[in-house]
Amino acid sequence: MDYLHYRFKNWKPFEYMSLPEGQKRIARVYMRQELKEKEERNKEIQKAVGGS
């Protein structure tokens, strides 16, 4: 999960890792939600352009 925050949120390495456990849990929930929404948008786009 720390890589995803680095990749998508430009967090420096170890920013995620140095968070207290409660904050990590919240960050993970938000990241999972964002990934889910991105996947849904990608499916909608593929459907709109005639993809399978």
GISUL-V663332 format. One record per residue. N is the residue number from 1. SS is DSSP state (helix for helix, strand for strand, loop for the rest). PSI is psi in radians with two decimals (* if undefined). D_CENTER is the distance of its C-alpha to the mean C-alpha in Angstrom with 1 decimal. Layout:
n->(N,N)
ss->(SS,SS)
psi->(PSI,PSI)
d_center->(D_CENTER,D_CENTER)
This chain:
n->(1,2,3,4,5,6,7,8,9,10,11,12,13,14,15,16,17,18,19,20,21,22,23,24,25,26,27,28,29,30,31,32,33,34,35,36,37,38,39,40,41,42,43,44,45,46,47,48,49,50,51,52)
ss->(loop,helix,helix,helix,helix,helix,helix,helix,helix,loop,loop,loop,loop,loop,loop,loop,loop,loop,loop,loop,helix,helix,helix,helix,helix,helix,helix,helix,helix,helix,helix,helix,helix,helix,helix,helix,helix,helix,helix,helix,helix,helix,helix,helix,helix,helix,helix,helix,loop,loop,loop,loop)
psi->(-0.55,-0.61,-0.71,-0.66,-0.63,-0.81,-0.81,-0.39,-0.01,0.52,2.49,2.63,2.50,-0.17,-0.83,-0.79,-0.45,-0.05,2.61,2.72,-0.70,-0.71,-0.60,-0.74,-0.78,-0.76,-0.68,-0.75,-0.79,-0.72,-0.75,-0.71,-0.75,-0.75,-0.69,-0.77,-0.68,-0.72,-0.74,-0.73,-0.73,-0.70,-0.71,-0.72,-0.79,-0.71,-0.70,-0.57,0.08,0.26,2.97,*)
d_center->(8.3,10.1,9.8,6.0,7.0,10.0,8.9,6.8,8.4,11.7,12.2,15.3,15.6,16.6,15.4,12.9,15.7,18.3,16.8,19.0,17.8,17.5,15.1,13.0,13.0,12.0,9.1,7.9,8.8,7.0,3.4,5.2,6.8,4.7,4.4,7.9,9.0,8.4,10.3,12.8,13.4,14.0,16.4,18.2,18.7,20.1,22.3,23.5,24.6,26.2,23.9,24.0)
